[in-house]
Amino acid sequence: MIAAERKLSSVLAAVALLTCLLGNRVLAAPPNDADDVRNAVAGFATSWNRHDMDAFGRLFAPDAEFVSVAGVVWTGR
């Protein structure tokens, strides 16, 4: 009886683990690069037009390089 309980317990643990792993995989939304690009472009325009340079800087990586229309190179945020 104890061997059967151990086997059942092992099977139930395996099923629970697989359910968690597969559930997280299925429920996680796939990345949407197009939406990310649209959001970055919208954030760029909005922050620039509002003269909110803090928000503008957060759109860039800490080591970013940006060349303005006038040819000025900005480095970092």
Buried (B, 14 or more C-beta within 10 A) or exposed (E): EEEEEEEEEEEEEEEEEEEEEEEEEEEEEEEEEEEEEEEEEEBBEEBEEEEEEEBBBEBBEEEEEBEEEEEEEEEEB
